[in-house]
Amino acid sequence: MAKIPKDLADKDMFQGYKEKASFESMFLAAEEEPQSVTKVQKKSAVENLQLAYLTPALQEKIGKMLLDLKMDLYKEGIVDYEIKAKREGRNIILVPSMTKGKGKQ
């Protein structure tokens, strides 16, 4: 009979042991595989230039205003719309424009 060595680490005790493939182990192995991570594409110079003047604080402020507008339109029953941007002199204006579909007209 073989003598059992003492004070072995778990890794050393299971050295050379192969588990038989089973239904459960197949699914556990699939869960442990890292999911393919989509690579973040670098923005082109044109995209960076278009967003250059929108600081994070300004983006947050515009986002809050657009959310308030969306809520006001929803209260009026308007749910199908798109935001159109236009420039008048030095002002840039965002205007909600109703699209065909559901909503109060």
N, C-alpha and C positions, 0 to 999 in steps of 0.2 A: 504494500500500500504506500502511496506517495505521501510524503510529509507536506503539510500545508504551511507555507511560509507566513509569518506574522508581520504586522505593520506595513501592509501593502496599500498603496493608494488605489482608488476605484479604477483608475485607468490601467494600472498594472494588473489588477485582478481580472479584468475583462479583455486583456490582451489576447488576440488571436480568436476571440469568440465572434461568430457570425450569426446573426439572428435570421431565422427563416422568414422569407417574404410571406406576409399574410395580408388579408383584406384591410385590416386596421393600419398596419405599418405602411401600406401603400398610400393611404390618405394622409397619415401623419407626415410622411416624407414630402408629399405634395404641398402641405401647409408650411413646412420649414423652408422650402425653396424661396429665395428672394424674388419678389415680384419685379418684373422688368420696369425700371424707372425711366420715365420719359425724360429725355435730355432737354434742358432748357436751352432753347435756341437763342443765340445772341441776336439782339435787335439790330436792325440795319441802321446805318447812319441817318437815313431819312426819318425813321421812326423815332430815333433819339432826338432829332432836331425838332420834330413836331411836338414832342412832350417836354422840351427843354424848359419852357416857361411855366409849366404847371408844377409848382412845388408840391410836396406832399400835403402841406397845410391847405393850399388852394384846391387840390384835388378833393380833400376831405370836405371842404366848404361847399364845393360844387356838388359833390355827392349827396350831402345833406339836403341841399336845396332841391335837387332832382327827386329825392325821396319824398320831400314835402309836397312837391308838385304831383307826384304819382298818387299820393294819398288823397289829395284834393280832387284829382280827376276820378279816382275810384269812388269817392263819396258822391260825385255827380253821376256816377253810372258809366263813366267812360273807361273802358278797359283795353280797347284796341286802338293804339296810337303809336306814333313814332316821333322822335325828337329831331327837328330839323334845325340846322344852324345857319345863320345868315349874318352878314356884316353890314352895318350901316355906319359909314364914317369910321370913327374910332371905337364904336361899340360892337360887340359880338353878342348876338341875340339867339337864344335857344327857344324854339317855339314848338309846342306839342301840336301835332297834326294828326287828326283822326284817320284811321285806315278803314277800309271796307271790312265789315264784319259786325260782331256784337258791339253793343254799346248804345247809349242814348244819343239820339240825333235830333 
